[in-house]
Amino acid sequence: MLSLLKIKNIALIDELQLEFSKGLNLLTGETGSGKSIIVDSLGALTGERISSDLIKEGAANAQIEGLFQIAASQELNKIFDESGIEFDEGGGAGEVELIVRRELSAAGKNRIFVNNQLVTQSFLKRIGAFLSDIHGQGEQATLFNPATHLEMLDEYADLKKLREQAASKYAELAAIQRGLKSLREDEAQKLQLLDILRFQVDEIKKANLKAGEDETLEEEKRRLNNVEKLSTLSDEAYRLLYEAEEATVTTLEKAIRRVTELAEYESSFREYTDGLQTAQAVLEDLAMSVRDFRNRLEFSPERLEEIESRLAEISRLKRKYGGTVETVLAHLAESEARLSNIETAELREEELRKRLKKSRDEYLKIAAGLHEKRVKAARKFEKEVEANLKAVALEKARFEVRVVAPEDFQNEEIDRQFT
């Protein structure tokens, strides 16, 4: 519902603010008092075109703003999500709150905002149907839009859940059909694909690739190519840490003894002793690790050649099947799946055909039930509308709702689509 409407510098109106309450709100007045301006302003907030000619004479700009509290819906959420626009769920349970503002300029620069976010007129037009429904002489936006008729009938008959079930079952039916079509396409190309896929699968499998293997080999290659430098660095590090006369571990041990003795006289130093002992243990462990690393270092031309050969093979496969080892392995999995589909095509096709028939029968049952309920609701809807027309002196008026489905739909239409 519209809760608040603000108009500034539109036609005869300098500035106007209207608050609406729930239920029926009436605007009355003589001809020319501005009622149509209010209706036109509301239309502008629902996406209707508006001209700068409406700006009050002598004013440089004008503004129309409305506060709407409307029912939340998946369709409305989808429109906002697709456009990347946020809205506040501040209207209460199951409601959202929207502030729509249109700014007009005499210079022709017009802007539209929804919740203070700049939007296009086409976006405002899309959400306009959720904001209000304007009835005029011979014109009614929603009723004259055929795309909304079926939804109106379903809402009247409370068929939303059944309609969703039919849509879900139809989507399942279409997915099975796509799978069957894909299987048939693979079958048609079977002779060409089989040799190619088998070759690719065998080639990648023989390579016995492992994720991250190339990175590990590159690291080992760098180590072998820099054995001399690594030996020098590790020797020097071990000497400075442990072997030298003034080695770090030795110097730190002396410092620990001095600080421990100092702490006996000054308690504030006691908190450092644990940290110093931890540092000593870390340095000793580091020194042993550096020593062990140095002892393991050994240059092996044979191993280096083996690594380079392996990296060359991996590089060739990456160029052929993707930029990384992971993409090569993904290609292997995909090729194996396609190969399996082709080799077991007959069995899978039979399985899909059975699933297709079952899904088709289930869909037809739901669709037939939905159609029957719609037809029944249409007759009831006709009577209620005509009864209301009599109340406004239209006794001879007739209202008809047609729910049309081809007589051969179940036997031919579905068979043509899903076989």
Disulfide bonds with the S-S distance in Angstrom:
none
